[in-house]
Amino acid sequence: MRYVELAVALGEHVEGLVFGAIDVEPRSLGREEIVAECEALLGGLDEVEDEHRQGWLAAQLRALLAIAREEQFDSFEEEVMACFGVEPRPIPEPELRAAHAALGEALPGGGPLAERYQRWLAETLIPGDQVPRVLRAVADLMQARTRELVSLPDGEALEIEVVTNERWVAFSSYLGGLRSKFLYNADLPLPAADVPFLAAHESYPGHHTEDSWKDVTLIRRGRPEFKVSLAVGIQPVIAEGIAQLATELVVDRESHDLVAGLAPAYDPEVGFRVAAGRRVLADISANLVLLQARGAGREELTEYARDWSLQPPERVEKSIRSLETRPFRGSPYCYTEGFALCKAFTGSDPARFKRLLTEQLTLEDLR
């Protein structure tokens, strides 16, 4: 439990470091005490018999030390490697152009692509009072598919709640006892094409599924380090990689048909094709944060986000605000690099995806 206590104690000093802790009482420790205890714990990991557990804890402790020491890095790349263990690679612009081309082929009507895209988004928004019902229906479909794909722990359960005034679009909060709360931020309306992606990412077989399985296979078998979820280290890289890969495993045209049955203005054939291109553009933060690290100002960042994401002004503005207020600059690479690692590890084998959900793997295990 020392690792958990130190992580939670550092979270008292660093906003946004800890975004989930189950049955953990915070200890009041100064930064110097936290550094000393982390160093001592790291130095004693040879006593941990399981090599996967030892490697996982070592990676997490190194990230905690980088934060606790308030280290100054020579480069952004060094910062991301220290905090997350991955390289901060941008999405190549040819991939973004290909996504634009795919959207152009999928979207109805004529005129500039950004105008067509924004018009289509506006026409296919889920009415606010219908959001919980639509998310619930699609999450239930994803639950059934996940049970067939990798099985689910007996007794797991998911709540859905709509909130406002958050930096994120959606979030899965693990409550313990195999229960999670799927939170959707209604600051902006929900595009119908996003529903299957969000449901899979946050619930089945994404975050809720991983948290539930690791409660059963790790926490309950004497590995309390999973009682705390951190925003740094390899833990969020693997978690977001799993959640991103989850969408590929269970989202298909049928899931968009279900959305159309609940939102009659939505054409599932167009939506399914748009969602494929939209997925690439959703990772634009990986490029924006690199530009920001290299000195780009707000105007340049806004222009880049507008031109490549094709989003309407209010969504571009929210993405820039999120970039500016993100506690850890390297967070976007949890999604992009995590996905690449998890996809390469899993291939098309559900049994290997089940290992991601249930085992204490490191990035080296995935490479």
Secondary structure, DSSP 8 states (H G I E B T S, - for coil): -HHHHHHHHHHTTSTTSEEEESS-------HHHHHHHHHHHHHTGGG---HHHHHHHHHHHHHHHHHHTT---SSHHHHHHHHHSS------HHHHHHHHHHHHHHS-S-S-HHHHHHHHHHHTEE-GGGHHHHHHHHHHHHHHHHHHHH---TT-EEEEEEE-S-SSSEEEEEEETTEEEEEEETTS-EEGGGHHHHHHHHTSSSHHHHHHHHHHHTGGGT-GGGGEEESSSHHHHHHHHHHHHHHHHH--HHHHHHHHHHSTT--HHHHHHHHHHHHHHGGGHHHHHHHHHTT--HHHHHHHHHHHH---HHHHHHHHHHHHH-SSTTTHHHHHHHHHHHHHHHTT-HHHHHHHHHS---HHHH-
